[in-house]
Amino acid sequence: MKNKKKILLLASVALLGSCADTNELYDGDAFAGRDFVQNRYSVWADGLEVPSTKTTIRHGEHGYWNGSGKFDSPSDCFGLSEAKKWHPDYFKDGENDLTWTKTGDSSMGQDIVGGFINEWSDNSSLVGTVYGQTKKLANYHPGFRKGYLSKLYNGQVKCNGWSNYALVILDESGYGTRFPAELQKGSYFGFIARGASDVGAGRIISYDVNVTFYKYATNGVDLQGKSFLLEDVKLQANLSAEYTSFVGFSFEDVNYDPTGMVAMSMTYELKNDPALESLQAGETLSGNFEDEATYHTGLALTEVLLPDSTWN
């Protein structure tokens, strides 16, 4: 069992602002300090074990998609154009073509309605135009609007100057959460992320990302997981917090029926970080925030999506 932290929910502090569709109050400064390592979120819900056997998914049309699909420079690593090319039907709302931001599929542009961190903003004007606001989990079940992780279900795909109030910082220990309901139908899974590090300039970092989905066992009590290892996911780090990439896969392509899913977890292994090449003698870099390394590299998660899903 993974180590678990407890989050104290406080009814007397500020609402998580334009992570806009939340309606539960909590410590607004949780995981948002100046110390990068201390901002790690590593909460695991009870009963979530990661299986030792994993199904490997490689980058490709019938594997996983990754941002623009181009990785020649950090500024290439953003958006959803690769998924849109391979699965254009995922990016429609009726006759409307959904884009990364209101101005299109560029790295910049509006993906939320502006506002301050401690105030609610109505993003409904972007539904039917912007992908995140149209396909966010908060649209499919009200339970996704509650709690700390609601910031991963609110359609905000980029930082927009919100720093840690818009994202969740993971290290290799990852996190595991139960959903507020049971999934009845869904066609694909995706997450939006970038690299994050307390050292080095803009660069492309490679991760092996493990995603596990959980259903109830036949006894109706225990949870059983199915793990998918996304091999060599490339994300930019330290160039700009606005350069996030949509990563994901079709359930059909990986031969998995998501019906009955009630929880998920995510872990990763740091595969390659170019910052290792510029360390001075005696300096170390790690993806594990609990070790004694000089510097650390994590993963900044801004959104988790199960689009067009139905829940009981």
C-alpha positions as CSV (number, residue, x, y, z in Angstrom):
1,M,0.0,0.0,0.0
2,K,1.3,3.5,-0.9
3,N,1.9,6.0,1.9
4,K,-1.0,8.3,2.3
5,K,-1.2,11.9,3.4
6,K,-4.3,13.5,4.9
7,I,-5.8,16.8,3.7
8,L,-7.7,18.8,6.2
9,L,-10.8,20.4,4.6
10,L,-11.5,23.7,6.2
11,A,-14.9,25.5,5.7
12,S,-13.4,28.8,6.7
13,V,-10.9,29.4,4.0
14,A,-11.0,30.6,0.4
15,L,-12.6,28.6,-2.5
16,L,-10.3,27.3,-5.2
17,G,-10.9,30.2,-7.6
18,S,-11.2,29.8,-11.3
19,C,-10.5,26.2,-11.0
20,A,-14.0,27.5,-11.4
21,D,-16.5,24.7,-11.0
22,T,-15.4,23.6,-7.5
23,N,-17.9,24.1,-4.6
24,E,-16.0,22.6,-1.7
25,L,-13.8,24.7,0.6
26,Y,-10.3,23.7,1.7
27,D,-7.0,25.1,2.7
28,G,-6.2,27.4,-0.2
29,D,-2.5,27.2,0.4
30,A,-2.3,23.4,0.3
31,F,0.6,22.3,-1.9
32,A,1.2,25.8,-3.2
33,G,4.3,27.0,-1.3
34,R,7.6,28.3,-2.6
35,D,9.4,25.0,-1.9
36,F,9.0,22.9,-5.0
37,V,9.5,19.6,-3.2
38,Q,7.0,20.4,-0.5
39,N,4.3,21.0,-3.1
40,R,4.2,17.3,-4.0
41,Y,0.7,15.7,-3.9
42,S,1.0,12.0,-3.0
43,V,-2.4,11.1,-1.6
44,W,-3.6,7.5,-2.1
45,A,-7.1,6.4,-1.4
46,D,-7.5,3.2,0.6
47,G,-7.6,-0.1,-1.3
48,L,-5.6,1.0,-4.4
49,E,-2.8,-1.4,-5.2
50,V,-0.8,-1.0,-8.5
51,P,-0.5,-4.4,-10.2
52,S,3.0,-5.7,-11.0
53,T,1.9,-6.6,-14.5
54,K,1.5,-3.7,-16.9
55,T,0.3,-3.4,-20.5
56,T,2.8,-1.3,-22.4
57,I,1.5,1.4,-24.8
58,R,3.8,3.1,-27.2
59,H,3.5,6.4,-29.0
60,G,1.6,5.9,-32.2
61,E,-1.7,6.2,-34.0
62,H,-3.1,3.0,-32.2
63,G,-1.1,3.6,-29.1
64,Y,-1.0,6.9,-27.2
65,W,-1.1,10.4,-28.5
66,N,1.1,13.2,-27.1
67,G,0.5,16.9,-27.7
68,S,1.6,18.1,-31.1
69,G,3.5,14.9,-31.8
70,K,6.6,17.0,-32.5
71,F,9.5,17.0,-30.0
72,D,12.4,18.9,-31.7
73,S,12.3,21.7,-29.1
74,P,10.4,22.4,-25.9
75,S,8.2,24.9,-27.7
76,D,6.8,22.0,-29.9
77,C,5.4,20.3,-26.8
78,F,1.8,21.5,-26.3
79,G,-1.8,21.1,-27.4
80,L,-3.9,18.4,-28.8
81,S,-3.2,18.3,-32.5
82,E,-1.9,14.8,-32.7
83,A,-5.0,13.3,-31.0
84,K,-7.2,15.5,-33.2
85,K,-5.5,14.2,-36.3
86,W,-5.9,10.5,-35.3
87,H,-9.4,10.8,-33.7
88,P,-11.2,13.9,-35.2
89,D,-14.5,12.7,-33.9
90,Y,-13.3,13.2,-30.3
91,F,-13.0,17.0,-30.9
92,K,-16.6,17.8,-32.0
93,D,-19.5,19.2,-30.2
94,G,-22.4,18.8,-32.6
95,E,-21.2,20.6,-35.7
96,N,-18.6,22.7,-33.8
97,D,-14.9,21.9,-34.1
98,L,-13.3,22.1,-30.6
99,T,-9.9,23.7,-30.2
100,W,-7.2,24.0,-27.5
101,T,-8.1,27.6,-26.8
102,K,-10.7,30.1,-28.0
103,T,-8.4,31.3,-30.7
104,G,-7.5,27.9,-32.1
105,D,-4.9,25.2,-31.5
106,S,-2.0,27.5,-30.8
107,S,0.0,27.3,-27.5
108,M,-1.5,30.6,-26.3
109,G,-5.1,31.8,-26.1
110,Q,-8.0,31.6,-23.7
111,D,-9.0,28.3,-22.2
112,I,-10.8,29.8,-19.2
113,V,-12.6,33.0,-18.5
114,G,-10.3,35.3,-16.6
115,G,-10.6,35.9,-12.9
116,F,-8.7,35.9,-9.6
117,I,-7.6,32.8,-7.8
118,N,-10.1,33.2,-4.9
119,E,-13.2,33.9,-7.0
120,W,-15.6,31.8,-9.1
121,S,-15.7,32.3,-12.8
122,D,-18.4,31.2,-15.3
123,N,-16.8,29.3,-18.1
124,S,-20.0,28.3,-19.8
125,S,-19.3,30.7,-22.7
126,L,-16.4,28.5,-23.8
127,V,-18.5,25.3,-23.9
128,G,-18.9,24.2,-27.5
129,T,-15.7,26.0,-28.5
130,V,-12.9,25.1,-26.2
131,Y,-12.1,21.4,-25.8
132,G,-11.3,21.4,-22.0
133,Q,-14.4,23.4,-21.0
134,T,-16.6,21.2,-23.2
135,K,-15.2,17.8,-22.2
136,K,-14.2,18.4,-18.5
137,L,-15.3,15.7,-16.0
138,A,-17.2,18.4,-14.0
139,N,-19.8,18.5,-16.8
140,Y,-20.6,14.8,-16.4
141,H,-21.1,14.4,-12.7
142,P,-21.4,17.0,-9.9
143,G,-19.1,15.0,-7.6
144,F,-16.2,16.0,-9.8
145,R,-16.7,19.6,-8.7
146,K,-15.8,18.9,-5.1
147,G,-12.5,18.5,-3.3
148,Y,-8.9,19.2,-3.9
149,L,-8.7,17.2,-7.1
150,S,-11.5,19.2,-8.7
151,K,-8.8,21.3,-10.2
152,L,-8.1,18.3,-12.4
153,Y,-11.7,18.1,-13.6
154,N,-12.5,21.8,-14.3
155,G,-11.3,22.1,-17.9
156,Q,-8.4,24.4,-17.2
157,V,-5.6,23.0,-19.4
158,K,-2.9,25.7,-18.9
159,C,-1.5,27.6,-16.0
160,N,-2.8,31.0,-17.0
161,G,-0.7,32.5,-14.3
162,W,-2.3,30.4,-11.5
163,S,0.8,28.4,-10.7
164,N,0.1,25.6,-8.3
165,Y,-3.5,26.6,-7.9
166,A,-4.1,25.2,-11.4
167,L,-2.2,22.0,-11.2
168,V,-1.1,19.0,-9.1
169,I,2.7,18.3,-8.7
170,L,3.5,14.6,-8.7
171,D,6.7,12.8,-8.0
172,E,7.4,9.1,-8.8
173,S,5.2,7.9,-5.9
174,G,2.2,9.3,-7.8
175,Y,-1.3,9.5,-6.5
176,G,-4.5,7.4,-6.4
177,T,-8.1,8.5,-6.1
178,R,-11.6,7.1,-6.1
179,F,-14.1,8.7,-8.4
180,P,-17.4,10.1,-7.0
181,A,-19.4,7.6,-9.1
182,E,-19.0,4.5,-11.2
183,L,-18.3,4.8,-14.9
184,Q,-21.0,3.4,-17.2
185,K,-19.6,4.4,-20.6
186,G,-16.5,6.1,-21.9
187,S,-14.4,5.8,-25.1
188,Y,-11.0,7.3,-24.2
189,F,-8.8,8.6,-21.4
190,G,-6.5,11.6,-21.4
191,F,-4.5,13.8,-19.1
192,I,-2.9,17.2,-19.7
193,A,0.6,17.8,-18.2
194,R,4.0,19.3,-18.5
195,G,7.3,18.6,-16.9
196,A,8.3,20.5,-13.7
197,S,11.7,20.9,-12.1
198,D,13.6,23.0,-9.6
199,V,16.7,23.2,-11.9
200,G,17.6,23.9,-15.5
201,A,16.2,25.9,-18.4
202,G,13.6,24.9,-20.9
203,R,14.0,21.3,-22.1
204,I,12.2,18.1,-23.1
205,I,11.9,15.4,-20.4
206,S,11.0,11.8,-21.0
207,Y,8.7,9.9,-18.6
208,D,7.3,6.4,-18.4
209,V,3.8,7.1,-17.1
210,N,1.8,4.3,-15.5
211,V,-2.0,4.7,-15.3
212,T,-4.1,2.2,-13.4
213,F,-7.9,1.9,-13.6
214,Y,-9.8,0.1,-10.8
215,K,-13.1,-1.8,-10.7
216,Y,-14.7,-3.8,-7.9
217,A,-13.8,-7.4,-7.6
218,T,-16.4,-10.1,-7.7
219,N,-16.8,-9.8,-3.9
220,G,-18.0,-6.2,-4.4
221,V,-15.6,-4.9,-1.8
222,D,-12.0,-5.2,-3.0
223,L,-10.7,-3.2,-5.9
224,Q,-8.7,-4.8,-8.8
225,G,-6.5,-2.7,-11.1
226,K,-5.5,-2.8,-14.7
227,S,-2.3,-0.9,-15.5
228,F,-1.2,0.8,-18.7
229,L,2.4,1.9,-19.1
230,L,2.8,4.8,-21.5
231,E,6.4,4.4,-22.6
232,D,8.6,7.5,-23.2
233,V,6.1,10.3,-22.8
234,K,7.9,13.6,-23.8
235,L,6.9,16.8,-22.1
236,Q,8.5,20.2,-21.9
237,A,9.7,21.6,-18.6
238,N,10.8,25.0,-17.5
239,L,10.1,26.8,-20.8
240,S,6.6,28.0,-19.9
241,A,3.7,26.9,-17.8
242,E,1.5,27.5,-20.7
243,Y,3.0,24.7,-22.8
244,T,1.0,21.7,-21.7
245,S,0.3,18.6,-23.7
246,F,-2.7,16.4,-24.1
247,V,-1.7,12.7,-23.6
248,G,-4.0,9.8,-23.8
249,F,-5.4,6.7,-25.6
250,S,-8.5,5.1,-26.9
251,F,-9.9,2.2,-24.8
252,E,-10.6,0.3,-28.0
253,D,-7.0,0.6,-29.0
254,V,-5.8,-0.9,-25.8
255,N,-8.6,-3.5,-25.6
256,Y,-10.0,-2.3,-22.3
257,D,-13.6,-2.0,-21.3
258,P,-13.9,0.9,-18.8
259,T,-17.4,0.0,-17.7
260,G,-17.5,-0.2,-13.9
261,M,-14.4,1.9,-13.3
262,V,-14.5,3.5,-9.8
263,A,-10.9,4.8,-9.3
264,M,-7.6,5.5,-10.9
265,S,-3.9,6.1,-10.0
266,M,-0.9,7.5,-11.8
267,T,2.8,7.0,-11.2
268,Y,5.8,7.6,-13.3
269,E,9.5,6.8,-13.7
270,L,11.8,9.6,-14.8
271,K,13.4,8.2,-18.0
272,N,15.6,11.0,-19.2
273,D,16.2,14.6,-18.1
274,P,18.8,16.6,-20.0
275,A,19.5,18.6,-16.9
276,L,21.5,15.6,-15.6
277,E,24.2,16.5,-18.1
278,S,24.7,20.0,-16.6
279,L,25.0,19.0,-13.0
280,Q,28.1,20.0,-11.1
281,A,30.3,17.5,-9.3
282,G,28.5,16.1,-6.3
283,E,25.1,17.3,-7.4
284,T,22.2,14.8,-8.1
285,L,18.8,15.0,-9.6
286,S,15.9,12.6,-8.9
287,G,12.2,12.1,-9.6
288,N,11.6,10.9,-6.0
289,F,11.0,13.9,-3.7
290,E,11.7,12.0,-0.5
291,D,15.4,11.3,-1.3
292,E,18.4,13.5,-0.6
293,A,19.0,14.6,-4.1
294,T,20.2,18.2,-4.8
295,Y,17.5,18.8,-7.4
296,H,14.2,17.2,-8.4
297,T,12.1,16.7,-11.5
298,G,8.4,16.0,-11.2
299,L,5.3,16.0,-13.4
300,A,2.8,18.9,-13.3
301,L,-0.7,17.5,-14.0
302,T,-3.4,20.1,-15.0
303,E,-6.3,18.0,-16.1
304,V,-7.7,14.4,-16.2
305,L,-10.3,13.6,-18.8
306,L,-12.8,10.8,-19.5
307,P,-14.7,12.7,-22.2
308,D,-18.3,12.0,-23.2
309,S,-18.6,9.6,-20.2
310,T,-21.7,8.6,-18.3
311,W,-21.8,7.8,-14.6
312,N,-24.2,6.2,-12.3
